[in-house]
Each structure stands twice: as structure tokens, then as C-alpha cells.
Amino acid sequence: MAAPAVVVVGAGQAGVETAAALRGRGFTGRITLIGDEPPWAGYRPPLSKG
């Protein structure tokens, strides 16, 4: 049986957060992010002030 895999379409903040949530919940399979965003588009500072 093949190891589980997930493909996330969109490599912006939502896609990166989805991948992080999967890892945070113990997913150990392959995660592939597909997108045409510029490098590090997934990291943006919060919009609201703390």
C-alpha cells in the first residue's frame, strides 16, 4: 500500500497554513504545494496589531 499523500493547490498563506495544520495533526505523508506565487508568499505579517 502506498503512503498517503496530499496535494494543496495554492501555495500562498492558506496553502502553507493547511500544510502546517496537517503536520500539526500528525500527518506524516507527502504534502505537495502547487502554486505560482513568488517565493515565500506564504509568510506575511499579521494584518491586525497585537
Distance bins in CASP14 RR format, pairs under 12 A and 6 or more apart:
PFRMAT RR
TARGET T0000
AUTHOR 0000-0000-0000
RMODE 2
METHOD distances of the structure
MODEL  1
2 29 0 0 0 0 0 1 0 0 0 0 0
2 30 0 0 0 0 1 0 0 0 0 0 0
3 27 0 0 0 0 0 1 0 0 0 0 0
3 28 0 0 0 0 1 0 0 0 0 0 0
3 29 1 0 1 0 0 0 0 0 0 0 0
3 30 1 0 0 1 0 0 0 0 0 0 0
3 31 0 0 0 0 0 1 0 0 0 0 0
4 22 0 0 0 0 0 1 0 0 0 0 0
4 26 0 0 0 0 0 1 0 0 0 0 0
4 27 1 0 0 1 0 0 0 0 0 0 0
4 28 0 0 0 0 1 0 0 0 0 0 0
4 29 1 0 1 0 0 0 0 0 0 0 0
4 30 1 0 0 1 0 0 0 0 0 0 0
4 31 0 0 0 0 1 0 0 0 0 0 0
5 22 0 0 0 0 0 1 0 0 0 0 0
5 27 0 0 0 0 1 0 0 0 0 0 0
5 28 0 0 0 0 0 1 0 0 0 0 0
5 29 1 0 0 1 0 0 0 0 0 0 0
5 30 1 0 1 0 0 0 0 0 0 0 0
5 31 1 0 0 1 0 0 0 0 0 0 0
5 32 1 0 0 1 0 0 0 0 0 0 0
6 15 0 0 0 0 0 1 0 0 0 0 0
6 18 0 0 0 0 1 0 0 0 0 0 0
6 19 1 0 0 1 0 0 0 0 0 0 0
6 21 0 0 0 0 0 1 0 0 0 0 0
6 22 1 0 0 1 0 0 0 0 0 0 0
6 23 0 0 0 0 0 1 0 0 0 0 0
6 25 0 0 0 0 0 1 0 0 0 0 0
6 27 1 0 0 1 0 0 0 0 0 0 0
6 28 0 0 0 0 0 1 0 0 0 0 0
6 29 1 0 0 1 0 0 0 0 0 0 0
6 30 1 0 0 1 0 0 0 0 0 0 0
6 31 1 0 1 0 0 0 0 0 0 0 0
6 32 1 0 0 1 0 0 0 0 0 0 0
6 33 0 0 0 0 1 0 0 0 0 0 0
6 34 0 0 0 0 0 1 0 0 0 0 0
7 15 0 0 0 0 0 1 0 0 0 0 0
7 18 0 0 0 0 0 1 0 0 0 0 0
7 19 0 0 0 0 0 1 0 0 0 0 0
7 22 0 0 0 0 0 1 0 0 0 0 0
7 29 0 0 0 0 0 1 0 0 0 0 0
7 30 0 0 0 0 1 0 0 0 0 0 0
7 31 0 0 0 0 1 0 0 0 0 0 0
7 32 1 0 1 0 0 0 0 0 0 0 0
7 33 0 0 0 0 1 0 0 0 0 0 0
7 34 1 0 0 1 0 0 0 0 0 0 0
7 35 0 0 0 0 0 1 0 0 0 0 0
8 14 0 0 0 0 1 0 0 0 0 0 0
8 15 1 0 1 0 0 0 0 0 0 0 0
8 16 0 0 0 0 1 0 0 0 0 0 0
8 17 0 0 0 0 1 0 0 0 0 0 0
8 18 1 0 1 0 0 0 0 0 0 0 0
8 19 1 0 1 0 0 0 0 0 0 0 0
8 20 0 0 0 0 0 1 0 0 0 0 0
8 21 0 0 0 0 0 1 0 0 0 0 0
8 22 0 0 0 0 1 0 0 0 0 0 0
8 23 0 0 0 0 0 1 0 0 0 0 0
8 27 0 0 0 0 0 1 0 0 0 0 0
8 30 0 0 0 0 0 1 0 0 0 0 0
8 31 1 0 0 1 0 0 0 0 0 0 0
8 32 1 0 0 1 0 0 0 0 0 0 0
8 33 1 0 1 0 0 0 0 0 0 0 0
8 34 1 0 0 1 0 0 0 0 0 0 0
8 35 0 0 0 0 1 0 0 0 0 0 0
8 37 0 0 0 0 0 1 0 0 0 0 0
8 42 0 0 0 0 0 1 0 0 0 0 0
9 15 0 0 0 0 1 0 0 0 0 0 0
9 18 0 0 0 0 1 0 0 0 0 0 0
9 19 0 0 0 0 0 1 0 0 0 0 0
9 32 0 0 0 0 1 0 0 0 0 0 0
9 33 0 0 0 0 1 0 0 0 0 0 0
9 34 1 0 1 0 0 0 0 0 0 0 0
9 35 1 0 0 1 0 0 0 0 0 0 0
9 36 0 0 0 0 0 1 0 0 0 0 0
9 37 0 0 0 0 0 1 0 0 0 0 0
10 16 0 0 0 0 1 0 0 0 0 0 0
10 17 0 0 0 0 0 1 0 0 0 0 0
10 18 0 0 0 0 1 0 0 0 0 0 0
10 19 0 0 0 0 0 1 0 0 0 0 0
10 32 0 0 0 0 0 1 0 0 0 0 0
10 33 1 0 0 1 0 0 0 0 0 0 0
10 34 1 0 0 1 0 0 0 0 0 0 0
10 35 1 0 1 0 0 0 0 0 0 0 0
10 36 0 0 0 0 1 0 0 0 0 0 0
10 37 1 0 0 1 0 0 0 0 0 0 0
10 41 0 0 0 0 1 0 0 0 0 0 0
10 42 0 0 0 0 1 0 0 0 0 0 0
11 17 0 0 0 0 0 1 0 0 0 0 0
11 18 0 0 0 0 0 1 0 0 0 0 0
11 19 0 0 0 0 1 0 0 0 0 0 0
11 31 0 0 0 0 0 1 0 0 0 0 0
11 32 0 0 0 0 1 0 0 0 0 0 0
11 33 1 0 1 0 0 0 0 0 0 0 0
11 34 1 0 0 1 0 0 0 0 0 0 0
11 35 1 0 1 0 0 0 0 0 0 0 0
11 36 1 0 0 1 0 0 0 0 0 0 0
11 37 1 0 1 0 0 0 0 0 0 0 0
11 38 0 0 0 0 1 0 0 0 0 0 0
11 39 0 0 0 0 1 0 0 0 0 0 0
11 40 0 0 0 0 1 0 0 0 0 0 0
11 41 1 0 0 1 0 0 0 0 0 0 0
11 42 1 0 0 1 0 0 0 0 0 0 0
11 43 0 0 0 0 0 1 0 0 0 0 0
12 18 0 0 0 0 1 0 0 0 0 0 0
12 19 0 0 0 0 0 1 0 0 0 0 0
12 20 0 0 0 0 0 1 0 0 0 0 0
12 33 0 0 0 0 1 0 0 0 0 0 0
12 34 0 0 0 0 0 1 0 0 0 0 0
12 35 1 0 0 1 0 0 0 0 0 0 0
12 36 0 0 0 0 1 0 0 0 0 0 0
12 37 1 0 1 0 0 0 0 0 0 0 0
12 38 0 0 0 0 1 0 0 0 0 0 0
12 39 0 0 0 0 0 1 0 0 0 0 0
12 40 0 0 0 0 1 0 0 0 0 0 0
12 41 1 0 1 0 0 0 0 0 0 0 0
12 42 1 0 1 0 0 0 0 0 0 0 0
12 43 0 0 0 0 1 0 0 0 0 0 0
12 44 0 0 0 0 1 0 0 0 0 0 0
13 19 0 0 0 0 0 1 0 0 0 0 0
13 20 0 0 0 0 0 1 0 0 0 0 0
13 33 0 0 0 0 0 1 0 0 0 0 0
13 37 0 0 0 0 1 0 0 0 0 0 0
13 40 0 0 0 0 0 1 0 0 0 0 0
13 41 1 0 0 1 0 0 0 0 0 0 0
13 42 1 0 1 0 0 0 0 0 0 0 0
13 43 1 0 0 1 0 0 0 0 0 0 0
13 44 1 0 1 0 0 0 0 0 0 0 0
13 45 0 0 0 0 0 1 0 0 0 0 0
13 46 0 0 0 0 0 1 0 0 0 0 0
13 47 0 0 0 0 0 1 0 0 0 0 0
14 20 0 0 0 0 0 1 0 0 0 0 0
14 21 0 0 0 0 0 1 0 0 0 0 0
14 33 0 0 0 0 0 1 0 0 0 0 0
14 35 0 0 0 0 0 1 0 0 0 0 0
14 37 0 0 0 0 0 1 0 0 0 0 0
14 41 0 0 0 0 0 1 0 0 0 0 0
14 42 0 0 0 0 1 0 0 0 0 0 0
14 44 0 0 0 0 0 1 0 0 0 0 0
15 21 0 0 0 0 1 0 0 0 0 0 0
15 22 0 0 0 0 0 1 0 0 0 0 0
15 31 0 0 0 0 1 0 0 0 0 0 0
15 32 0 0 0 0 0 1 0 0 0 0 0
15 33 1 0 0 1 0 0 0 0 0 0 0
15 34 0 0 0 0 1 0 0 0 0 0 0
15 35 0 0 0 0 1 0 0 0 0 0 0
15 37 0 0 0 0 1 0 0 0 0 0 0
15 41 0 0 0 0 1 0 0 0 0 0 0
15 42 1 0 0 1 0 0 0 0 0 0 0
15 43 0 0 0 0 0 1 0 0 0 0 0
16 22 0 0 0 0 0 1 0 0 0 0 0
16 23 0 0 0 0 0 1 0 0 0 0 0
16 31 0 0 0 0 0 1 0 0 0 0 0
16 33 1 0 0 1 0 0 0 0 0 0 0
16 35 0 0 0 0 0 1 0 0 0 0 0
16 37 0 0 0 0 1 0 0 0 0 0 0
16 39 0 0 0 0 0 1 0 0 0 0 0
16 40 0 0 0 0 1 0 0 0 0 0 0
16 41 0 0 0 0 1 0 0 0 0 0 0
16 42 1 0 1 0 0 0 0 0 0 0 0
16 43 1 0 0 1 0 0 0 0 0 0 0
16 44 0 0 0 0 1 0 0 0 0 0 0
17 23 0 0 0 0 0 1 0 0 0 0 0
17 24 0 0 0 0 0 1 0 0 0 0 0
17 33 0 0 0 0 0 1 0 0 0 0 0
17 42 0 0 0 0 1 0 0 0 0 0 0
17 43 0 0 0 0 0 1 0 0 0 0 0
17 44 0 0 0 0 0 1 0 0 0 0 0
18 24 0 0 0 0 0 1 0 0 0 0 0
18 25 0 0 0 0 0 1 0 0 0 0 0
18 27 0 0 0 0 0 1 0 0 0 0 0
18 31 0 0 0 0 1 0 0 0 0 0 0
18 32 0 0 0 0 0 1 0 0 0 0 0
18 33 0 0 0 0 1 0 0 0 0 0 0
18 42 0 0 0 0 0 1 0 0 0 0 0
19 25 0 0 0 0 0 1 0 0 0 0 0
19 26 0 0 0 0 0 1 0 0 0 0 0
19 27 0 0 0 0 1 0 0 0 0 0 0
19 29 0 0 0 0 0 1 0 0 0 0 0
19 30 0 0 0 0 0 1 0 0 0 0 0
19 31 1 0 1 0 0 0 0 0 0 0 0
19 32 0 0 0 0 1 0 0 0 0 0 0
19 33 1 0 0 1 0 0 0 0 0 0 0
19 34 0 0 0 0 0 1 0 0 0 0 0
19 42 0 0 0 0 0 1 0 0 0 0 0
20 26 0 0 0 0 0 1 0 0 0 0 0
20 27 0 0 0 0 0 1 0 0 0 0 0
20 31 0 0 0 0 1 0 0 0 0 0 0
20 33 0 0 0 0 0 1 0 0 0 0 0
20 42 0 0 0 0 0 1 0 0 0 0 0
20 43 0 0 0 0 0 1 0 0 0 0 0
21 27 0 0 0 0 1 0 0 0 0 0 0
21 31 0 0 0 0 0 1 0 0 0 0 0
22 28 0 0 0 0 1 0 0 0 0 0 0
22 29 0 0 0 0 1 0 0 0 0 0 0
22 30 0 0 0 0 0 1 0 0 0 0 0
22 31 1 0 0 1 0 0 0 0 0 0 0
22 32 0 0 0 0 0 1 0 0 0 0 0
22 33 0 0 0 0 0 1 0 0 0 0 0
23 29 0 0 0 0 1 0 0 0 0 0 0
23 30 0 0 0 0 0 1 0 0 0 0 0
23 31 1 0 0 1 0 0 0 0 0 0 0
24 31 0 0 0 0 0 1 0 0 0 0 0
25 31 0 0 0 0 0 1 0 0 0 0 0
33 39 0 0 0 0 0 1 0 0 0 0 0
33 41 0 0 0 0 0 1 0 0 0 0 0
33 42 0 0 0 0 1 0 0 0 0 0 0
35 41 0 0 0 0 1 0 0 0 0 0 0
35 42 0 0 0 0 0 1 0 0 0 0 0
37 43 0 0 0 0 0 1 0 0 0 0 0
37 44 0 0 0 0 0 1 0 0 0 0 0
38 44 0 0 0 0 0 1 0 0 0 0 0
END
